[in-house]
Amino acid sequence: MPKCLISIHDFTKEEILHVLDIAREFEKNKSQTLLRDKVIACIFFEPSTRTRLSFETASNRLGARVIGFSDAGNTSISKGETLKDTIKMVSNYVDLIVMRHPLEGSARYASEVASVPVINAGDGANQHPSQTLLDLYTIRQTQGRLENININMVGDLKYGRTVHSLLQALSHFSPTFTFTAPDELKMPQEYKDFLSRKQIPFTETSELEGNISGNDILYMTRVQQERFTDPMEYEKVKNVYSLTASMLKNAKPTMKILHPLPRINEISQDVDDTPYAYYFKQAENGVYVRMAIIAYLLGYK
């Protein structure tokens, strides 16, 4: 079985740190054509701008050629081809597959039928491990450490795969969590049980403004319309938090605001000009981290 990255649990703590170190090397020297004889498939069954372009940029910077699709509507899947057959076919053409799919568990299934490494670029509300690694990279870059981070996760904690993956990855490093969400979008019980088993402290609140002063990282998320089956439920919570510059007056000077993007209304434009805003640099870091993941899975690093 080729080594894959489907869930953040597929990497040990040592592997996580190793990938972050390689990413730092790539950030210093952006073009390293290690993979000039490789072909990478980016197959996106669900829309994505940042993740897809970031993986394609990472592949190109490593010298690989990229094939794939960004809309399953233009493929044989629209004729009824199964996911299994699509993955088997694509495996024959390439050295590595990057896949996003709306169904939870689809990426794990793909890794079981593929003959090449598979990277999960998001499967439904389940996991998004490359985002998690770039989040860890960004936390370490801004705080100088991963240990003992006080992180406040805000917004859609129920469906947000980025917060689920990040919570599990940070569990290696003795964090303290604040979960800020309305009742409808609270952190699922299974993740709270996971933290309790590891004796990692967390508090839950629905109030954002009074809970920023102790944070090292304020991790904002958007309420994801595409995960709601009931449009009325979405309308009720879509604008539940909106972070403005005036709310940051008691923040630690070193505090940074992260967001997996795209943002809708949850971070006001006036926050962009504050020293706390770090989400665009975070997105840029995705290229270096994804270069590192690809190079590592293909045995080059």
C-alpha positions, 0 to 999 in steps of 0.5 A, a space after each residue: 500500500 502506498 503511503 497516503 494522507 487521508 486523515 491527519 492521523 495518518 502522520 505521526 507527530 514526528 512526520 508532522 514536524 518533519 513535513 513542517 520542516 521541509 515546508 520551511 525549506 521550500 518557503 526559502 527556495 520556492 522552485 525545486 524541480 525534484 519531480 520533473 518526471 512525475 505526473 500528478 492528478 488533481 481531481 476535484 468532485 466539488 468546487 474549490 479555488 484555493 485548495 486546487 490552485 494551491 496543490 497545482 502550484 505546489 506540483 508545478 513548483 516541484 516540476 511535475 505535470 498536472 492533469 485532472 478536473 475541477 468539476 465532475 460534471 465534465 467527466 464519465 462520472 456524469 455517465 454513471 462511472 463509479 468512483 472505484 473505476 475512476 480512481 483505478 483508471 486515474 491511478 494508471 496514468 499518474 504518480 500521485 492523486 489529490 482528490 476532493 469529494 463531497 462524501 465523507 469516507 470517499 478519500 479513504 475508499 479511494 486510497 484503498 483502490 488506488 495503486 499510487 499515493 492519495 492526498 485527501 483535499 477534503 471529504 465532506 465535513 470529515 477531514 482536510 489534512 493538508 489544511 491542518 498541516 498548513 495551519 500548524 505551519 502558520 501557528 508555528 511561524 507566528 508563535 514560534 512554537 506549537 506547544 501550549 497554544 491557546 486557540 479559540 475556534 469560532 463559527 461552524 464547529 459542527 460541519 467545519 472539517 478544518 477545525 476537526 482535523 486541527 483539533 486532533 493534530 494539536 492534541 500532540 502539543 498540549 493546547 487549550 481550546 475555546 469553542 465559540 459557536 451557537 447551539 446549532 453549530 457546536 463542536 460534535 460530542 465525539 471531538 470533545 470526548 477525544 479531548 477529554 480522554 487526552 485530558 486537554 482542557 476546553 471551554 464552550 461559549 456562544 460569546 465571541 467579544 469577551 473571549 479574545 484577550 487570552 488567545 494566541 490564535 483566533 481561528 475563524 470559520 465560515 458557516 458553510 451553506 453547502 453542508 445544510 439540508 435546511 435553508 432556514 437553518 442556514 439563514 438563522 446562523 449564517 451571520 452569527 459572528 462578525 469580527 471587527 477591528 474594534 473587537 480586538 482592542 484587548 488582544 495579545 500583541 502576538 495574537 494572530 487571526 487565521 481563517 481557512 477562507 473563503 470568508 463571507 461576513 465573519 471577518 470584517 474588511 477593517 480587520 485586514 489592516 490590523 497587525 492580527 490579520 494573517 489569513 492571506 499569508 496562511 493561504 500562501 503557506 499552503 503552497 509550501 506545505 503541499 509541496 512538502 506533503 507531495 515530496 514526502 509521499 513520493 519518497 523525495 524528502 
